[in-house]
Amino acid sequence: MPQGGRGRRGTLSRGLVIRTAMAVADEKGSAALTMRAVAGSLGVEAMSLYHHVAGREDLLDGMVDAVFEEIDLPPRGTDWKSAMRRRAVSARAALRRHPWAVPLMDSRTRPGPATLRHHDTVIGLLRAGGFSVPMAAHAVSLIDSYLYGFVLQELSLPFSDSAELDEVAGAILREMPADAYPHLTELATEHALKPGYSYADEFDFGLTLILDALHPDEGSGAQG
């Protein structure tokens, strides 16, 4: 047994196991997430975890539910457009904190209470805003497709701030014949490499475009 195992075993809880698993995945990725790795971080034997989670799949279910718990849900009565923006911004922040989460968010077959509450609240805000059931479904699908796709693209970029962008783009420009790729050169020099540019600003631009394109149904019989 690892040092301190007896002391830690008595303090274990499902919440602690899940939070520890999230920390392991945040640091090393979901591929490195094993019951042994989580137990090692807690200073206990792997078998101790099975008193709190049924196995790796149950652990993943709990981790996804914990990510949904981190996403800010606007209160009932918030106008639908402000609510969808607030929720999307908060979701993006949560998914950036937990890069492993995006592929798992909609893949679990045993959603937890936070996951169910999240989706029910989002649909309810749209319904209260005048969206019919089909249009609410379309809106959620469109917003989440953009949200998840943007986060995946953002996390895969070879830079994380403007200084790294300048370095990466500068190296590409030095190797790339400007006359052969004039439009790429123009985009880099006249936009991406301008002072104050941040790729993160693209998220708000796209989200605004989507929200402005969505409209409640007239006479949809939405909830009050």
Protein Blocks (a to p, Z undefined) as FASTA:
>chain_A
ZZhklmmmmmgcfklmmmmmmmmmmmnojklpcfklmmmmnopafklmmmmbgbjklmmm
mmmmmmmmmpccddehiafklmmmmmmmmmmmmmmmmmmlmmmmmmpfbdcfklmmmmmm
mmmmmmmnopafklmmmmmmmmmmmmmmmmmmmmmpcbfbfklmmmmmmmmmmmpcfklm
mmlmmmmmmmmmpghiafklmmmmmmmmmmmmpccdehklpaZZ
